[in-house]
Structure formats: C-alpha cells, structure tokens
Amino acid sequence: MTSALELDEGALAQRLTAMGEPAYRARQIRAHLLRRGVVDYGQMTDLPAAVRGRLGSELPATPLALQRRRPTPDGQTTKLLLRAQDGELVEAVSIRDGDRHTVCVSSQVGCGMACAFCASGLDGVARNLTAAEMVAQVLHAGAHGAVSNVVFMGMGEPLANFPRLVEAIGALTDPAGIGMSARRLTVSTVGLAPRIRDLAATGLPVGLAISLHAADDATRQSLVPVARRYSIADLLAAAADYAAATGRRVTFEYTLIAGRNAEPHHAGALGRLLAGSGSQVNLIPYNPVPGLPFAEPATEAVRRFAAIVAGHGVTVTTRQERGRRVDAACGQLRRAVRGSDP
Ligand code: SF4
C-alpha cells in the first residue's frame, strides 16, 4: 500500500479528491508529516475525525509502522523498531544531547558487508530500504521532538544502496519539505572507495565517516572483508578527495576490540597514519554481541589509546556507548526480536 509520505503534494491531493476530500488536505497532511514530524493521523487534529479514521485504514502515513520504542531510563536514547509493509524489521536510534537530537538511520535490512564483529552482518542483507523508508525513520523519531542531525549509521551499508540514499538525502534537505541542512547529515561507510567519490560528485555537502577499525591492511582485512577490495591507501585517497570536493572534514570511526586492534602499538600506527591529514578519529569501545567472540577493552586501555593517537596531533573523540542498554549496536534489537540471537 502506498503511503502519504511517498506521494508528492499533487499526487496526494488527487488521492484525497478520489476519497471525496478537498485537495487542500494534502498540504495539511504534508505539513504535519514533514514540518512537525507528526506520523499519526490521530494527532492531525485539524482533520475531521472521520477523515482521520479513513486515512488510517486506506493510506498509511509512512511506509513503516512503529512496533516498539525502547528508551533508556534517563530517556536520552531511544531505540525504535519499525515494521515495513513486507514484515521486515527496521531499527532507528534517537539520541538526545542537550539541544542536539540525532537520529541514527538504517539503510538496509541486515547488511551484506559481513564485518566480523557486527550483529547486522550475521544474517546477510535481506533488501535495500527505499528512500521513503529511510526518511520515515527520521519522522518517527521526530514525533517526540525536532530532529537536528541525521547519521546514516544504523543497519546496512548506505553506499551499497547509493541511489536511494541520495534520494533520501534529497528529501530530508528539500526546502519545500523537511528542509534540513545537508551539513547536519552524515553518511557512514565501511569504506566503498568508488562510492565515496560518487557521493562527492553529487555536490551534497554531507559529512562523511569512514569505518577504519585498523591502521594496517592485514588487521583491517581480518575484521572487515571489504578491506580486501579497497586498501587503507585507497580509502585515505578517497577521503582526501571527498574533503577537497565538499570542504567537510572526514571522520574515521575506529571500533576498539580487546586483543585485536586496541594495543598501544595499534594506536601509534593510527596516529602516524592520520597525522597531518586534517581528519578526526572517533573511538568506539566495542559493544559485545551475543554469540560473537569479541570483547571491549578496559576503560584505561581506551583512555591510553586515545592519548597516543592525540599525541600525533590528531583530533580524537571517544563515543559513549549510550545505546548499550537499549541493544543499540546496529542490528541487535532486530535480531533479538526475531529470536535469532545464538
Ligand atoms: S559494521 Fe556496518 S558495514 Fe559492517 S556488517 Fe555491520 S552494519 Fe554492515
């Protein structure tokens, strides 16, 4: 069933007219959806109650239905589990930090990249999400407060779903619609170097985060299979081209895994690799996944790692694992709900 979100104003007006409703209701509904993040017809109180009821059964507001909201006790982080019309489950995470409200969006159901440490990669990729399904995640999260930032960092590899990703970015930044600034959007990739150049060629000044996870090719290949296709040198060259084309500083994500890539010599190699590049590093202590033989390093080891990298003049941040209590590592909630955790 097509949703209201997938129709432009003209098509929505036609649909409403066919239901015997005035065409101007299309503008009202789109203002609720796109401007206010209202995804529930029940809350569109300027529509007559009978119309709201009919729309609910004949024209879903978005292609995703909210199945579960799971907040942390402090309410700062909320995991949303959404059901697509074909029954597939999609995850989004809403993270609040002061005035900032960031939504982490999934781009695929599952993921085909098979990173050794990741829940999303365990079952492979089921399908790409549509642009409307990506936008719907932002709207569902925005139903509880305006969204300031979007990161394509949830389930899936966004650059493996490239045309729909670009379409979703277009919809999120459309000044006649949601109207977000492209500078407040970030695409996170495991490192598909040719697609990084394609993204630069769109001219969209979105932020770019590259999941590096190692400073040498052998360690990276043991964690990230796609590293066999694109070397670290390929990635750094693509990142430099991206920064030059967009004027945006590239962030390198580095998941710290005990005994694999979190020793002081790994930190030294990372610092030397990125020194003088103008990029920054975001360290992410590993969030353990049931059934996978990986663990997070001790807090002190994380602090030492950060200090060594920073000693090379590289800007380093360490991500707080706020999502842990809501199973927020990508793919974990979906797997738990499907009962596929080993
Ligand atoms: S870490 Fe990212 S790219 Fe790798 S399998 Fe998981 S979702 Fe895919």
Residues whose N, C-alpha, C, O or C-beta is under 5 A from the ligand:
A	BS01	SF4	C111 M113 A114 C115 C118 S120 G121 G154 M155 G156 E157 V190 C330
